[in-house]
Structures are given as C-alpha cells and as structure tokens.
C-alpha cells in the first residue's frame, strides 16, 4: 500500500489542454500502479482539452462543477458533480467547462 497526500501531488501539463491545472495522484512513478494512472484536473471557466484520441481507456468522474464532453460525431455529454463517463480506446473527445465556475474532475487512464 502507498498513501498519497494531496499536498504532495505533482502538477503536470497534459498535451492539448488549456485553462486548467492537472495533478498526478497515482501512477508508476508515484505509487507503482502498473495498469492505470490517476489524476485530478481543475478546469477554469472556458478551460478544456482539444479534440483528441489515444489508445488508452479513460474514466472521467466530475467531483465538482460541470464539464461538457463532445465527440466528432457531435454527441454531447454534460457531466455534473458525481457524473462519470467512459471513453474507449481511440475514441476522440473534446472537453470544455462552459460555466463560470471552476470544475474538478478525477481522471483514470490505462497504460498502453
């Protein structure tokens, strides 16, 4: 077992993201997890991520606020506090916080 105290979480700069801050909570370097890593994303109003796809599976869990996830097929998922979304391998998505409040989202991504 390995405890991670929030005060020791390290920020990272995910590619194609804007208006947000990300903290790495668990991963190979932080706790030795081998199958996935977990981060916490804080999106400012109008912050988000550009349309992109990766081979990894992703889980998004909104802790506070609201984010909108869109697909190239124009599907829209509005995630509010305690809502979650599965994004499969190679599924493209964009994220934006369309509100005037910050939003916090837990992100779990498999290693590929």
Short mmCIF file of the C-alpha atoms (twelve columns), coordinates in Angstrom:
data_MODEL
# 
_entry.id   MODEL 
# 
loop_
_atom_site.group_PDB 
_atom_site.id 
_atom_site.type_symbol 
_atom_site.label_atom_id 
_atom_site.label_alt_id 
_atom_site.label_comp_id 
_atom_site.label_asym_id 
_atom_site.label_seq_id 
_atom_site.Cartn_x 
_atom_site.Cartn_y 
_atom_site.Cartn_z 
_atom_site.pdbx_PDB_model_num 
ATOM 1   C CA . UNK A 1   0.000   0.000  0.000   1 
ATOM 2   C CA . UNK A 2   1.084   3.539  -0.597  1 
ATOM 3   C CA . UNK A 3   -0.716  6.632  0.654   1 
ATOM 4   C CA . UNK A 4   -0.648  9.809  -1.415  1 
ATOM 5   C CA . UNK A 5   -1.207  13.024 0.479   1 
ATOM 6   C CA . UNK A 6   -2.847  15.697 -1.639  1 
ATOM 7   C CA . UNK A 7   -0.249  18.258 -0.587  1 
ATOM 8   C CA . UNK A 8   2.468   16.174 -2.270  1 
ATOM 9   C CA . UNK A 9   0.658   15.677 -5.620  1 
ATOM 10  C CA . UNK A 10  2.759   16.947 -8.516  1 
ATOM 11  C CA . UNK A 11  1.322   19.109 -11.298 1 
ATOM 12  C CA . UNK A 12  1.746   18.005 -14.903 1 
ATOM 13  C CA . UNK A 13  0.974   19.648 -18.232 1 
ATOM 14  C CA . UNK A 14  -1.162  17.335 -20.407 1 
ATOM 15  C CA . UNK A 15  -0.849  17.964 -24.160 1 
ATOM 16  C CA . UNK A 16  -3.678  19.764 -25.961 1 
ATOM 17  C CA . UNK A 17  -5.235  21.010 -22.686 1 
ATOM 18  C CA . UNK A 18  -5.847  24.683 -21.882 1 
ATOM 19  C CA . UNK A 19  -7.169  26.775 -18.994 1 
ATOM 20  C CA . UNK A 20  -6.639  24.015 -16.489 1 
ATOM 21  C CA . UNK A 21  -4.297  22.558 -13.907 1 
ATOM 22  C CA . UNK A 22  -3.643  18.829 -13.592 1 
ATOM 23  C CA . UNK A 23  -2.218  16.928 -10.624 1 
ATOM 24  C CA . UNK A 24  -0.866  13.365 -10.838 1 
ATOM 25  C CA . UNK A 25  -2.107  11.308 -7.885  1 
ATOM 26  C CA . UNK A 26  -1.199  7.714  -8.787  1 
ATOM 27  C CA . UNK A 27  0.977   6.131  -11.445 1 
ATOM 28  C CA . UNK A 28  4.119   4.070  -11.940 1 
ATOM 29  C CA . UNK A 29  6.362   6.802  -10.525 1 
ATOM 30  C CA . UNK A 30  4.042   7.895  -7.697  1 
ATOM 31  C CA . UNK A 31  2.769   4.597  -6.278  1 
ATOM 32  C CA . UNK A 32  3.882   1.824  -8.607  1 
ATOM 33  C CA . UNK A 33  0.497   1.154  -10.207 1 
ATOM 34  C CA . UNK A 34  1.045   -0.850 -13.391 1 
ATOM 35  C CA . UNK A 35  -2.353  -0.923 -15.115 1 
ATOM 36  C CA . UNK A 36  -3.535  2.702  -14.897 1 
ATOM 37  C CA . UNK A 37  -2.741  6.134  -13.569 1 
ATOM 38  C CA . UNK A 38  -4.997  8.672  -11.882 1 
ATOM 39  C CA . UNK A 39  -5.006  12.438 -11.973 1 
ATOM 40  C CA . UNK A 40  -7.113  15.349 -10.820 1 
ATOM 41  C CA . UNK A 41  -7.957  18.048 -13.361 1 
ATOM 42  C CA . UNK A 42  -9.150  21.516 -12.361 1 
ATOM 43  C CA . UNK A 43  -10.767 23.312 -15.317 1 
ATOM 44  C CA . UNK A 44  -11.255 27.078 -15.205 1 
ATOM 45  C CA . UNK A 45  -14.261 28.602 -17.000 1 
ATOM 46  C CA . UNK A 46  -13.722 28.024 -20.756 1 
ATOM 47  C CA . UNK A 47  -10.834 25.652 -19.986 1 
ATOM 48  C CA . UNK A 48  -10.704 22.208 -21.506 1 
ATOM 49  C CA . UNK A 49  -8.996  19.845 -23.920 1 
ATOM 50  C CA . UNK A 50  -8.864  19.826 -27.704 1 
ATOM 51  C CA . UNK A 51  -10.422 17.044 -29.751 1 
ATOM 52  C CA . UNK A 52  -8.050  14.087 -29.494 1 
ATOM 53  C CA . UNK A 53  -7.954  10.295 -29.218 1 
ATOM 54  C CA . UNK A 54  -5.456  7.917  -27.626 1 
ATOM 55  C CA . UNK A 55  -5.225  4.114  -27.450 1 
ATOM 56  C CA . UNK A 56  -5.861  4.222  -23.687 1 
ATOM 57  C CA . UNK A 57  -9.207  3.738  -21.942 1 
ATOM 58  C CA . UNK A 58  -10.298 6.725  -19.842 1 
ATOM 59  C CA . UNK A 59  -12.718 7.270  -16.982 1 
ATOM 60  C CA . UNK A 60  -13.861 10.776 -16.106 1 
ATOM 61  C CA . UNK A 61  -15.563 11.430 -12.768 1 
ATOM 62  C CA . UNK A 62  -16.675 15.006 -12.062 1 
ATOM 63  C CA . UNK A 63  -16.188 15.869 -8.407  1 
ATOM 64  C CA . UNK A 64  -17.439 19.448 -8.574  1 
ATOM 65  C CA . UNK A 65  -18.806 21.763 -11.238 1 
ATOM 66  C CA . UNK A 66  -19.686 20.812 -14.805 1 
ATOM 67  C CA . UNK A 67  -17.825 19.876 -17.973 1 
ATOM 68  C CA . UNK A 68  -19.092 19.150 -21.472 1 
ATOM 69  C CA . UNK A 69  -17.539 16.331 -23.494 1 
ATOM 70  C CA . UNK A 70  -18.154 16.249 -27.254 1 
ATOM 71  C CA . UNK A 71  -17.282 13.741 -29.969 1 
ATOM 72  C CA . UNK A 72  -16.515 14.208 -33.681 1 
ATOM 73  C CA . UNK A 73  -19.979 12.763 -34.350 1 
ATOM 74  C CA . UNK A 74  -21.481 15.738 -32.436 1 
ATOM 75  C CA . UNK A 75  -22.534 13.684 -29.424 1 
ATOM 76  C CA . UNK A 76  -22.578 15.811 -26.286 1 
ATOM 77  C CA . UNK A 77  -22.272 14.635 -22.696 1 
ATOM 78  C CA . UNK A 78  -22.775 17.197 -19.935 1 
ATOM 79  C CA . UNK A 79  -21.184 15.851 -16.763 1 
ATOM 80  C CA . UNK A 80  -22.178 17.407 -13.458 1 
ATOM 81  C CA . UNK A 81  -20.986 16.628 -9.931  1 
ATOM 82  C CA . UNK A 82  -20.825 12.858 -9.356  1 
ATOM 83  C CA . UNK A 83  -21.449 12.015 -13.046 1 
ATOM 84  C CA . UNK A 84  -18.919 9.825  -14.838 1 
ATOM 85  C CA . UNK A 85  -18.073 8.882  -18.413 1 
ATOM 86  C CA . UNK A 86  -16.172 6.006  -20.015 1 
ATOM 87  C CA . UNK A 87  -14.096 6.871  -23.107 1 
ATOM 88  C CA . UNK A 88  -12.943 3.801  -25.013 1 
ATOM 89  C CA . UNK A 89  -9.628  3.252  -26.783 1 
ATOM 90  C CA . UNK A 90  -9.177  5.514  -29.817 1 
ATOM 91  C CA . UNK A 91  -12.442 7.368  -29.159 1 
ATOM 92  C CA . UNK A 92  -11.949 11.054 -29.872 1 
ATOM 93  C CA . UNK A 93  -13.316 13.618 -27.456 1 
ATOM 94  C CA . UNK A 94  -13.053 17.294 -26.567 1 
ATOM 95  C CA . UNK A 95  -13.714 18.763 -23.124 1 
ATOM 96  C CA . UNK A 96  -14.794 22.270 -22.139 1 
ATOM 97  C CA . UNK A 97  -16.046 23.938 -18.987 1 
ATOM 98  C CA . UNK A 98  -18.891 26.097 -20.350 1 
ATOM 99  C CA . UNK A 99  -19.773 27.545 -16.947 1 
ATOM 100 C CA . UNK A 100 -18.499 30.474 -14.901 1 
ATOM 101 C CA . UNK A 101 -17.393 28.152 -12.067 1 
ATOM 102 C CA . UNK A 102 -14.242 26.029 -11.892 1 
ATOM 103 C CA . UNK A 103 -14.778 22.277 -12.322 1 
ATOM 104 C CA . UNK A 104 -12.780 19.405 -10.824 1 
ATOM 105 C CA . UNK A 105 -12.597 16.009 -12.486 1 
ATOM 106 C CA . UNK A 106 -10.912 12.774 -11.461 1 
ATOM 107 C CA . UNK A 107 -9.266  11.115 -14.482 1 
ATOM 108 C CA . UNK A 108 -8.233  7.454  -14.635 1 
ATOM 109 C CA . UNK A 109 -6.303  6.293  -17.712 1 
ATOM 110 C CA . UNK A 110 -4.920  2.872  -18.575 1 
ATOM 111 C CA . UNK A 111 -1.282  2.484  -19.592 1 
ATOM 112 C CA . UNK A 112 -0.875  1.438  -23.246 1 
# 
